[in-house]
């Protein structure tokens, strides 16, 4: 089993409107471990599970590492949807 975070090659994450256009929960964590992230104009990301009272504990370190502690804290508390 190989993990994106352990890859020696650059990992590119892509979020587009052609599919659902939204990365939520674990999808956000997957984007956060990528070296490069490409998001199309109308795409959005959200930690929607926090609105249900679920803490995104597994992906938390990756989100903090990608967006910084202050912004991650806000996302963890509000479940706010970020638009591209």
C-alpha positions in Angstrom: 0.0 0.0 0.0 1.4 3.4 -1.0 0.3 6.7 0.4 0.3 10.0 -1.5 2.2 11.6 1.3 5.0 9.1 1.0 5.5 9.4 -2.7 8.8 10.4 -4.1 7.1 11.8 -7.2 5.0 15.0 -7.1 1.4 14.3 -6.4 -1.2 16.5 -8.2 -4.8 16.8 -6.9 -7.6 17.9 -9.2 -11.0 19.1 -8.3 -13.3 20.1 -11.1 -16.9 20.9 -11.8 -17.3 18.2 -14.4 -17.9 15.7 -11.7 -19.7 16.9 -8.5 -17.5 20.0 -8.2 -17.2 19.7 -4.4 -14.6 18.1 -2.2 -15.9 17.4 1.2 -14.5 15.7 4.3 -11.9 13.1 3.4 -11.7 14.6 -0.1 -10.3 17.8 1.5 -7.7 15.7 3.3 -6.7 14.0 0.1 -6.2 17.4 -1.6 -4.2 18.6 1.4 -1.6 15.8 1.1 -1.0 16.7 -2.6 2.1 18.7 -3.7 0.0 20.7 -6.2 -3.8 21.2 -6.2 -5.7 22.4 -9.3 -9.3 23.6 -8.6 -11.6 24.8 -11.4 -13.5 28.0 -11.2 -16.8 26.9 -9.7 -15.4 24.1 -7.4 -15.6 24.2 -3.7 -14.2 22.4 -0.6 -15.7 22.0 2.9 -15.2 20.0 6.1 -18.9 19.4 6.2 -18.7 16.7 8.8 -18.2 19.3 11.6 -21.8 20.4 11.0 -22.8 17.0 12.2 -20.6 17.2 15.3 -17.9 14.9 13.8 -14.3 16.0 14.3 -12.1 15.4 11.2 -9.3 13.9 13.4 -7.7 11.8 10.7 -7.1 14.6 8.2 -6.6 17.4 10.7 -2.7 17.4 10.6 -2.8 17.6 6.8 -5.3 20.4 6.7 -3.3 22.4 9.3 -0.1 21.8 7.3 -1.7 23.0 4.1 -3.8 26.1 5.3 -2.2 27.0 8.6 -3.5 26.7 12.1 -5.7 29.8 12.3 -7.6 29.0 9.0 -7.8 25.3 9.9 -9.3 26.1 13.3 -12.0 28.2 11.6 -12.8 25.5 9.1 -12.9 22.8 11.9 -15.3 25.0 13.9 -17.6 26.3 11.2 -17.7 23.7 8.3 -17.5 26.8 6.0 -17.5 26.1 2.3 -14.6 27.6 0.4 -15.1 28.5 -3.2 -12.3 28.6 -5.8 
